[in-house]
Amino acid sequence: KDFAKWARICEHVIRHYNEGWADGFKWNIRYWEIWNEPDEGKTCWGGTTEQFFDLFGTAAKHLKGCFPHLKIGGYASSGLFKLVQEKPRPHDDYTKQCVDDFFRYVKEHKCPLDFFSIHAYDMPGAPLLPDAMKAYGRYCREELDKIGFRDTEISMNEWLPRWSKPGSDEQAARVAEVLVSLQDSPIDTAMIYDGKCGTGLYSPLFDPITKLPRKAYWAMTAFNELYQLKGAVKVETADGLRAAAACEKEDYGAVLVVNPTVRTVPLRLDIGNGYIRRCRLTDATHDNAEVRLPEAMPPVTSRSHFLYCDFSNVVIDANSLVNYNASPYLIECNLKNTKLKIFYNPFLNQLKPLLYLISSSLPLMM
């Protein structure tokens, strides 16, 4: 009930982890989120919506005053499902109203808001997760810009496709699809939920029994390799193809291609005088295993593939890619000779850092 006291407690939590206070640490944690899903009912917040806004405003002003160099935000909305649901539920109306009211509150009370955070999961009657997430991001960006919060970042700091199928090849494919799709979105950061080796449905990366990587882990590491190239380049695609590309220098780069179709299609690559250095496959029976380039890809509804290919001096026939089926393909290639219509984009000088995880101990962290 004493919001100011709670804000001071939060201040000292930050000092403990960032400044060494009370035998603490110096971890330089940059982002600090106030609360989690207060719109999800009494499970996460027992007071009224207005009381939560007052708590947020009190804490945000105090913490930003103490730590002007840190990112202070929130509030971890449980979702904007009303924007994408065919038949929104009453609770969907409520969660969207909470977002709208929160934006009005921070403007009227001049609250600092370095980032606004929101969660996204697959839901019945809604589009595939990447499309839903992009819709959430566009709405938040437009509304925040309207109230003058143009510098406020949008953080999708919980997301997970196919959460009911942990460890499946389809989940791995959809994870890569999200990472690729969000490059062309107003979302600034996204954190898969989650990176720990835990039990339950929300443990996509590691098996809690064997402690070994699950299939989605290899989707994350493949995108990480793409991210390490740093320079984002523009990709033109067709027929629903989703892709992200990057280059390290003028003549070397990579493209991650995803197609969420349900067609089985031949797999044909025209690499000219180049050669395939290696292909690594993750599917129902392979985990990042080196294989020969497959001749065809099955539909996403039967089993999903994840293929990582290294090329040298490669020319890729774009027609062979528009019907790529099911999953991600990371294809390293000579960008100057590619027929994928990959061009340097001066407005995107770096891929978005979408691989931040809840766990800070994973080797694929940036």
Salt bridges, closest charged atoms under 4 A:
GLU11 OE2 - ARG15 NE 2.91
GLU11 OE1 - HIS62 NE2 2.79
GLU19 OE1 - ARG15 NH1 2.87
GLU37 OE2 - HIS119 ND1 2.64
GLU40 OE1 - HIS91 NE2 3.43
ASP92 OD1 - ARG89 NH2 2.72
ASP93 OD1 - LYS82 NZ 3.35
ASP100 OD2 - LYS96 NZ 2.82
ASP101 OD1 - ARG104 NH2 2.16
ASP114 OD2 - LYS64 NZ 2.72
ASP122 OD2 - ARG162 NH1 2.97
ASP131 OD2 - ARG242 NH2 3.10
GLU143 OE2 - LYS146 NZ 3.04
ASP145 OD1 - ARG141 NE 3.08
ASP145 OD2 - ARG150 NH1 3.87
GLU153 OE2 - LYS71 NZ 3.20
GLU158 OE1 - HIS119 ND1 3.62
GLU170 OE2 - ARG162 NE 2.70
GLU170 OE1 - LYS165 NZ 2.97
GLU177 OE1 - ARG174 NH1 2.93
GLU177 OE2 - ARG242 NE 3.15
ASP194 OD2 - LYS196 NZ 2.42
GLU225 OE2 - ARG280 NH2 3.53
ASP283 OD1 - HIS286 ND1 2.87
ASP283 OD2 - ARG303 NH1 3.24
ASP283 OD2 - HIS305 NE2 3.42
ASP287 OD1 - LYS215 NZ 2.54
ASP310 OD1 - ARG277 NH2 3.83
ASP310 OD2 - ARG278 NE 1.97
ASP317 OD2 - ARG268 NH1 2.98
GLU332 OE1 - ARG277 NH2 3.57
